[in-house]
Amino acid sequence: MELNKSKYFYRINMPVNYKGKRYKQKKEVPVKIKLSYKEKIVGSIVLAILFIIIILAVLLRFDNLFH
């Protein structure tokens, strides 16, 4: 039996801080970017304008189907 396929191979070649297969590393918590009051207002206005444009485009596109 080769050394590479033995059950001791993984124990020999594991890093020192290895804690086993069941140990899960903690995921990094993403840092939330805090927006200022003005940025929130501008963002909401831009989103509202985009939604209005999309709704108008859909209505104008299918307007001739209803007549």
Residue pairs with C-beta under 8 A, 6 or more apart in sequence:
3 9
35 43
